[in-house]
């Protein structure tokens, strides 16, 4: 009899354990769609952007067809590296760019700029600030990639959007562009171009059978670039709503 009394509670707990991941996924998708709607997308375009990023996270485009294990000559000439830097060897790796975590955010940012939802000069300033700070804060983790504190880029992007926006509606688009492009340029591109970063990311001690793949935006929807855009928009819009007392006029 005692066991029977606790049976319904056990069933409820098991159901919650099974349903909780679905609820979390649903909330993530809804928040992502809401963020894109706040920067001016229609509901269907926002849905397309979210699911395009999710499916696109499975697609990587390699810059070269063969792995590299040392700095190429053009890189050495571009940065005027010494012979010691050029001769530095590292575990073979492929350099790639991810469709969902990089290319789609780039296209969305370009779309917002071309539609005039964010001023080019203000967006450029926001990108520069985010790029500079994320480049300084980025760390190379061997075998994984470039990592940042999860809160840094979204907070910086939201602040830049709010400080540079000429109106309430301009803040979310500016936050998105500043966050995605600033993080892409500072944390990813500039870091990868910094001498010594590739050996730090792919040291010879990895002892892996296959070459390592370093993909910009390669973690897909959970990559810093994608999440930065979503979180920055929601944070900027939330702050606007807090100070206005309502969210009317917060999006187109």
C-alpha positions as CSV (number, residue, x, y, z in Angstrom):
1,X,0.0,0.0,0.0
2,X,2.9,2.4,0.9
3,X,4.5,1.8,-2.5
4,X,1.2,2.4,-4.4
5,X,0.8,5.8,-2.8
6,X,4.1,7.0,-4.2
7,X,3.5,5.5,-7.7
8,X,1.8,8.6,-9.1
9,X,4.6,10.8,-7.9
10,X,7.2,8.5,-9.5
11,X,5.2,8.6,-12.8
12,X,5.0,12.4,-12.7
13,X,8.8,12.7,-12.1
14,X,9.6,10.3,-15.0
15,X,7.3,12.3,-17.3
16,X,8.9,15.5,-16.3
17,X,12.4,14.0,-17.0
18,X,11.2,12.9,-20.4
19,X,9.4,16.1,-21.3
20,X,11.9,18.6,-19.9
21,X,14.3,18.4,-22.8
22,X,11.5,19.0,-25.3
23,X,10.3,22.0,-23.3
24,X,13.9,23.4,-23.3
25,X,14.2,22.9,-27.0
26,X,10.9,24.5,-27.7
27,X,11.8,27.6,-25.5
28,X,15.1,27.9,-27.3
29,X,13.5,27.9,-30.7
30,X,10.8,30.4,-29.7
31,X,13.4,32.7,-28.1
32,X,15.5,32.5,-31.2
33,X,12.5,33.3,-33.5
34,X,11.5,36.2,-31.2
35,X,15.0,37.6,-31.5
36,X,14.9,37.6,-35.3
37,X,11.4,39.1,-35.2
38,X,12.8,41.9,-33.0
39,X,15.4,42.8,-35.6
40,X,12.7,43.2,-38.3
41,X,12.1,39.7,-39.7
42,X,8.6,38.3,-40.3
43,X,7.5,35.3,-38.4
44,X,8.2,32.9,-41.3
45,X,11.6,34.5,-42.2
46,X,12.6,34.3,-38.5
47,X,11.6,30.6,-38.5
48,X,13.6,30.0,-41.7
49,X,16.7,31.7,-40.2
50,X,16.5,29.6,-37.0
51,X,16.0,26.3,-38.7
52,X,18.5,27.2,-41.5
53,X,21.1,27.8,-38.8
54,X,20.3,24.5,-37.2
55,X,20.5,22.5,-40.4
56,X,23.4,24.6,-41.6
57,X,25.4,23.7,-38.5
58,X,26.0,20.3,-40.2
59,X,27.7,21.8,-43.2
60,X,31.4,22.9,-43.2
61,X,33.1,24.5,-46.2
62,X,36.9,23.8,-46.2
63,X,39.2,26.5,-47.4
64,X,41.7,24.0,-48.7
65,X,41.3,20.4,-49.7
66,X,44.5,19.2,-47.9
67,X,45.4,19.6,-44.2
68,X,48.2,22.0,-43.2
69,X,50.8,21.4,-40.6
70,X,52.8,24.7,-40.8
71,X,52.2,28.3,-41.7
72,X,52.0,28.8,-45.5
73,X,54.3,31.2,-47.4
74,X,51.6,33.8,-48.1
75,X,50.8,34.0,-44.4
76,X,54.5,34.5,-43.6
77,X,54.8,37.2,-46.2
78,X,51.6,39.0,-45.1
79,X,52.7,39.3,-41.4
80,X,56.5,39.4,-42.1
81,X,57.1,36.4,-39.9
82,X,60.6,35.2,-39.0
83,X,61.9,31.9,-40.2
84,X,61.5,30.5,-36.7
85,X,57.7,31.3,-36.8
86,X,57.3,29.9,-40.3
87,X,59.1,26.6,-39.3
88,X,56.8,26.1,-36.3
89,X,55.0,22.8,-36.9
90,X,51.6,21.7,-35.5
91,X,49.2,18.8,-35.7
92,X,47.7,18.6,-39.2
93,X,44.4,20.5,-39.4
94,X,41.7,21.7,-41.8
95,X,40.5,25.3,-41.8
96,X,36.8,25.6,-42.6
97,X,33.8,27.8,-42.2
98,X,30.4,26.6,-41.0
99,X,27.2,27.4,-42.8
100,X,24.9,27.7,-39.8
101,X,27.3,29.2,-37.3
102,X,29.0,31.7,-39.5
103,X,27.7,32.2,-43.1
104,X,24.0,32.6,-42.2
105,X,24.8,35.2,-39.4
106,X,26.9,37.1,-41.9
107,X,24.0,37.1,-44.4
108,X,21.6,38.2,-41.8
109,X,23.8,41.1,-40.7
110,X,24.3,42.1,-44.4
111,X,20.5,42.0,-44.9
112,X,19.9,44.3,-41.9
113,X,22.5,46.8,-43.1
114,X,21.2,46.8,-46.7
115,X,17.7,47.4,-45.4
116,X,18.8,50.3,-43.4
117,X,17.8,48.9,-40.0
118,X,21.2,49.8,-38.7
119,X,23.5,52.6,-39.7
120,X,26.7,51.5,-41.3
121,X,29.0,53.8,-39.3
122,X,27.4,52.9,-36.0
123,X,27.5,49.2,-36.8
124,X,31.1,49.5,-37.8
125,X,31.9,51.2,-34.5
126,X,30.0,48.5,-32.5
127,X,31.8,45.8,-34.4
128,X,35.2,47.3,-33.7
129,X,34.6,47.6,-30.0
130,X,33.3,44.0,-29.7
131,X,36.1,42.7,-31.9
132,X,38.8,44.4,-29.9
133,X,37.6,43.2,-26.5
134,X,36.8,39.7,-27.6
135,X,40.2,39.4,-29.3
136,X,41.8,40.4,-26.0
137,X,39.7,38.0,-24.0
138,X,39.8,35.0,-26.4
139,X,41.7,31.9,-25.3
140,X,43.0,29.0,-27.4
141,X,42.1,25.6,-26.0
142,X,44.1,22.8,-27.6
143,X,41.9,20.4,-29.6
144,X,38.8,22.5,-29.1
145,X,39.1,26.0,-30.5
146,X,38.8,29.7,-29.4
147,X,36.7,30.1,-26.2
148,X,35.2,33.2,-24.5
149,X,33.2,33.7,-21.4
150,X,29.6,33.0,-22.5
151,X,28.3,36.3,-21.2
152,X,31.0,38.7,-22.6
153,X,30.0,39.0,-26.3
154,X,26.2,39.3,-25.7
155,X,26.7,41.9,-23.0
156,X,29.1,44.0,-25.1
157,X,26.9,43.8,-28.1
158,X,23.7,44.8,-26.2
159,X,25.5,47.7,-24.6
160,X,26.8,48.9,-28.0
161,X,23.4,48.6,-29.5
162,X,21.8,50.6,-26.7
163,X,24.5,53.3,-26.7
164,X,24.7,53.7,-30.5
165,X,21.0,53.3,-31.4
166,X,19.3,56.5,-32.5
167,X,15.9,55.0,-31.5
168,X,14.4,52.1,-29.7
169,X,13.9,50.1,-32.9
170,X,17.6,50.5,-33.8
171,X,19.0,48.8,-30.7
172,X,18.3,45.1,-31.4
173,X,19.6,45.2,-35.0
174,X,22.7,47.1,-33.9
175,X,23.2,44.6,-31.1
176,X,22.9,41.7,-33.5
177,X,25.4,43.0,-36.0
178,X,27.9,44.2,-33.4
179,X,27.8,40.9,-31.6
180,X,27.9,38.5,-34.5
181,X,30.4,40.3,-36.8
182,X,32.4,41.7,-33.9
183,X,32.9,38.2,-32.3
184,X,33.6,36.7,-35.7
185,X,36.3,39.2,-36.5
186,X,37.8,39.5,-33.1
187,X,37.6,36.1,-31.4
188,X,37.8,34.0,-34.6
189,X,39.5,35.6,-37.5
190,X,42.0,37.9,-35.8
191,X,42.8,35.1,-33.3
192,X,43.5,32.6,-36.0
193,X,45.7,35.1,-37.9
194,X,47.8,35.7,-34.7
195,X,51.2,33.9,-34.9
196,X,51.3,31.0,-32.5
197,X,47.6,30.4,-32.2
198,X,47.4,27.5,-34.7
199,X,50.2,25.6,-32.9
200,X,48.4,26.3,-29.6
201,X,45.1,25.0,-30.9
202,X,46.6,22.0,-32.6
203,X,49.8,21.1,-30.8
204,X,51.8,18.1,-31.9
205,X,51.1,16.4,-28.6
206,X,47.4,15.8,-29.6
207,X,48.5,12.4,-31.1
208,X,45.3,12.1,-33.1
209,X,45.0,9.7,-36.0
210,X,43.1,12.2,-38.2
211,X,43.7,15.9,-38.9
212,X,41.8,18.3,-36.6
213,X,39.0,20.5,-38.2
214,X,39.0,24.1,-37.1
215,X,35.7,25.5,-38.3
216,X,34.7,29.1,-37.8
217,X,31.2,28.9,-36.3
218,X,31.6,25.2,-36.3
219,X,29.6,24.5,-33.2
220,X,26.5,25.5,-35.2
221,X,23.6,26.9,-33.1
222,X,25.6,26.5,-29.9
223,X,28.5,28.4,-31.4
224,X,29.4,31.7,-29.7
225,X,28.6,33.7,-32.9
226,X,25.0,32.4,-33.3
227,X,24.2,32.5,-29.6
228,X,25.8,36.0,-29.2
229,X,23.4,37.4,-31.8
230,X,20.3,35.8,-30.1
231,X,21.3,36.8,-26.6
232,X,22.4,40.3,-27.5
233,X,19.1,41.1,-29.2
234,X,17.0,39.7,-26.4
235,X,19.1,41.5,-23.8
236,X,19.0,44.9,-25.6
237,X,15.2,44.5,-26.2
238,X,14.7,43.5,-22.6
239,X,16.5,46.6,-21.3
240,X,14.5,48.8,-23.6
241,X,11.3,47.3,-22.4
242,X,12.4,47.7,-18.8
243,X,13.1,51.4,-19.1
244,X,10.1,52.1,-21.3
245,X,7.7,50.2,-19.1
246,X,6.4,48.3,-22.1
247,X,7.6,46.6,-25.3
248,X,5.5,48.6,-27.8
249,X,7.6,50.0,-30.6
250,X,10.4,47.6,-29.8
251,X,10.3,46.0,-33.2
252,X,9.0,46.5,-36.7
